[in-house]
Amino acid sequence: MNKQEFVKHIAEQHQCAQVEADKIIDMFTSSVIDAISKGNEISLIGFGSFSVQKVEAREGRNPRTGNALKIA
């Protein structure tokens, strides 16, 4: 399900306008991004957890050319 399908689903399920449902999704995602960028962890019981984790640099491959490259 993409964002527009999810917006339509929320609008139908909660009898609200799609514009309003889209705004609610945008508020939720921007709030999650803002909170985790400040180092907070968000846990929503029954849904999931959001946090930032540090990942070490590694070597990968360009899928088109097969060339090795360094991933920061």
N, C-alpha and C positions, 0 to 999 in steps of 0.2 A: 504494500500500500504506500503510495507516495503522499507528499504533503497535501496536495489538493484533494485526493481521495479521503484522507484523514479529516480534513476540514469539513468535507461534505458529511462524513460519518458523524462527527461531533454535532454539526448543525442539525442533522436529522434526529439524532438521539436525544438532544437536549432542547429541541424546538427553538433554535435561535438562528439568526442570520449567518450565512457563511462568512461574511465580512467580520462579524463578531467572533466567530470560532477561529478564524485566521489570526485575529489580533490576540486572542487568548494563547494560542500556540506560540506566537512570536514572543509574547511576554514571558511565557514559561521558559522557552529555550534561551532567551537573552538573560534571564535571571539566573538560570543554571550556569551558563557560561561565565557570568560576572562573579558568582559565588565561588566557583572552583578556581577561577583565575586569581582569586584572593587567598587561595590555599585552603578553603573550606571543603569539607566532604559532605555530600548530601545523600541521605539514606531515606528512601520512601518505601516503607514496609509493604510488601506485596507487589512492588513494581521494580525497584532496582536501586543501585547506588551509583553515584557519580563522584569521581575524584581524578586528580592529575597524578600521573606516575612518571618518574624519570626513566627513560629508556636509553640504554647505552648505544653508542654508535656501532654500526655494523656494515658489512659489505653486502650489496645486493646486485641485481642484474637488471639492465634495461630490457623489458619484455619484447621490444621491437627488434633491437639489434643484438641482444645477448651479451653486450659489453658489461664488464664489471664496473660498479661505481660505489663510492663511499656514501652511506646514508648517515647523516649527522645524528 
